[in-house]
Amino acid sequence: MLIEVRRRAFVLGLGSALTLRARAGDEASPTTLAVVPQLTPILAFRRWSPLTARLESGSGQRLKLLLYNRIGDFEAQLLDGVPDLAYLNPYHMVMAHRAQGYRPLVRSGSEKLSGLLLVRADGPVRSLADLQDRRVLFPSPNAFAASLLMRSMLEQQEKIRIQVEYVGNHDNVYRRLVLGDAVAGAGVRATFELQPPELRARLRVLYETPQMLPHPLAAHPRVAPERAERLIEALLALNADAAGRELLAQVEMPQVVRADYERDYAPLARLGLERYVVGPTHPAS
């Protein structure tokens, strides 16, 4: 189901994403910006809509947010080249580049991405060995640090076999873990730190993956270079004032810098994570 948010009015339509048209206007084709569903659509809307409005003003372009309940819907549209812009995880960047030629525009220059394996603070698990053949919660199959990298590290480096259950997004992992639905669950530090203090206090970190470069904002090749450059300049300008820095921090891109595919993300293709990727796939990927 598609919910289009226009001047805070909710209108039902067709599709699988929650969308925001941040500002009314006469432009026939606004630039679409899809956001990988780490959080629920409502929480993502609250964090991304102020930035979207500021980018419209700074770049002179009308933007429309696409927010999804299911990461599979996001991936299917990404690999089909539906969104003009996408905020996506690092391995999605590799997949989208191979499938459609998406190129990263910017990323955070101050933070790295790492996966966390969490257990209940009052639970019996004390080491990775305690997870052998046990059920572990993950947000979604192709979440980069929380699923692909974490599963690879557990299996290849730590020699731990687990039973995998996907629960949709990071929020669901943390909440179900607190409820005792599994002995462990995976997320990332950024989304874990967004949780209420009382929830965080009931969980503890058992294991952390190596740090990687964070999520980029990427553009489809149909986005003209001059349009992409206006967006990059508008994002870089946010570094210069406190309000802009707060907007960037809200979407996990503090101190935004220009990104480069070959330097920043092409090396991920050599990690051998393909064995853990679960459809949708593209013939070129």
Sequence and secondary structure as in RCSB ss.txt:
>XXXX:A:sequence
MLIEVRRRAFVLGLGSALTLRARAGDEASPTTLAVVPQLTPILAFRRWSPLTARLESGSGQRLKLLLYNRIGDFE
AQLLDGVPDLAYLNPYHMVMAHRAQGYRPLVRSGSEKLSGLLLVRADGPVRSLADLQDRRVLFPSPNAFAASLLM
RSMLEQQEKIRIQVEYVGNHDNVYRRLVLGDAVAGAGVRATFELQPPELRARLRVLYETPQMLPHPLAAHPRVAP
ERAERLIEALLALNADAAGRELLAQVEMPQVVRADYERDYAPLARLGLERYVVGPTHPAS
>XXXX:A:secstr
 EEEEETTEEEEESSSEEEEE S  S SS EEEEE  SS HHHHHHHHHHHHHHHHHHHS  EEEEEES HHHHH
HHHHTT  SEEE  HHHHHHHHHHH  EEEEEESS  B EEEEEETTSS  SGGGGTTEEEEES TT IIIIIIH
HHIIIIIS   EEEEE SSHHHHHHHHHTTSSSEEEEEHHHHTTS HHHHTTEEEEEE   B   EEEE TTS H
HHHHHHHHHHHHGGGSHHHHHHHHHTT  SEEE  IIIIIGGGGGS GGGG  S   TT 
